[in-house]
Amino acid sequence: MSRRDSLHQFVRRTLEKDGWIITDDPLILVLEKTLLKADLGAEKFFAAEKADRKVAIEIKDFDTPSVISELEKTMGQLQLYQWALEEQEPSRQLFLAISQAIYIKHFQKPIFQLVIARNKINLLIYEPEEEVIIQWITH
């Protein structure tokens, strides 16, 4: 199993352990007659809010020689997914899932902070070994 595939399974199990129902694996989106595939689609009912919440999740490990190139590629992917969601499922929120280690290692850097803030990227930070969600960050 590749590292990317194992991270996918970690995130899937983490969401399920937190009470999320995986509705799509992958989540198929269409933009201008082009198929796009976000890693996961999930939903969860919140009794206190008497509403359900739907999310689209793109999982990245940023384990490449050039994290800036990976950041550029990821931002392009997320932009396309966001445009497709605005047309297909405007109530579904898009999140970038990253491990806590990657969040600490890279996402504290000024360039990452700038990109996240300017593009209003939502983050799902998780701990893969314990399969727990550390934090949801929404913009």
N, C-alpha and C positions, 0 to 999 in steps of 0.2 A: 504494500500500500504506500503510495507516495505521501510526502509530508502534507501536500495540499489536501489530499483525500482524507488523511487522518484528522487534520484541522476541521474539515467539513463535518466529520462525524462527531468530533468533540463539541462543536458549536451546536449541532443538531441535538445531541444528548443534553447539553447544558440548557437549551431552551425547553426541551421536554421536561427535564427535572424541575424547571421553574414554572411549569404549568401551561406552557405554550403548546398549541396544536400545530404541527407542521402540516400546512395545507398544500404546499408545492415544493418539490425537490427535483429539479430546479423550478423557479418561478419564471414562466415564459411571458415575455413582454413583446409587444409589437410596436415598432416606431417606423412610420413611413414604409410599410410593407416589409420591414426587416425584422427577423426574429432576434431577440436578445434574451439572455438567460442569466438572471440573478441567481445566486446560489440557493437561497431558501425563501419561501413565503410562510408566514406563521401568523396565528391569531390567538388571542387570549381574551376571555370574558372577565371583566372587572365588576364584581357585584356592587361594590361601593359606588362606582360611577354609573352602574346600570347600563354599561356600554361595552362593546368589544373593541379591541385595538388590533389593527392589522399592520404587519411590518413586512418589508422586503429586506433581506440581509445579503450583503456581499461580504465574503470572507477573504481577508488578505493576511499574509504572514510577513511581508516586507523582509523576507530572508533572501535578498539578492545582493550582488556586488554593488549595484547602484540603487540605493533607496530613493533617490530623487527621480530616476527614470520610472521606478515602480509607482511613485507618488503621481507622476504625470499621467501614466497609463490608468491608474485607479481613478483619478479625477475625471478623465474622459469617460470611463465606464459609468461612473456614478451620474454624470451629467446626462448621458443617454438614457439610463434607467429612470432618472427623475422625470425627464420629458415624457417617456412612455407612461409612467405612473400617473402623471398629471392628466393624460388623455384617458387611460384605461381605468385606473383605480385611484382617484385623487384622495381618498381617505386613508390609503396605505402609506405609512411612513417608511422612508428608505434609511437604512443604517449600514455603516461600515463596521464589521466585526473584526476586532484585533485583540490579541492576547494582552494581558496586563504587562508582560515583559516588553513587548513591542511598544506599547503605549509609553512606558517609562523610558525606553531606550531612544525612541525616535520622535514621538508625538509631543514631547516637551520642547523640542527645538523650535526656534522662532519661525523657520520656513514652514514647518508643519502646522504650527499654531495659526499662522497667517492664512494658509490654504484652507484649513478647517473653518476658521471664522468667516472669511470672505465668501466661501462657497456654501456656508451653513450646512456643513456635513454633520450628520448625527452619528455618534459612535456607540457601539456596544463593546464594552471591555469585559473580557472573560478570563477565567483561569482554567486553562485546558486540563491540567492534571486533576484538579478537584471537580471540574465540570460545574463551575458556579459562575454566575454573572456578578461581576464586581461593580459595574456602573453603567447606566444608560446616560449619555450626554446628548441633549437635544439643543438644536439651535433654531 
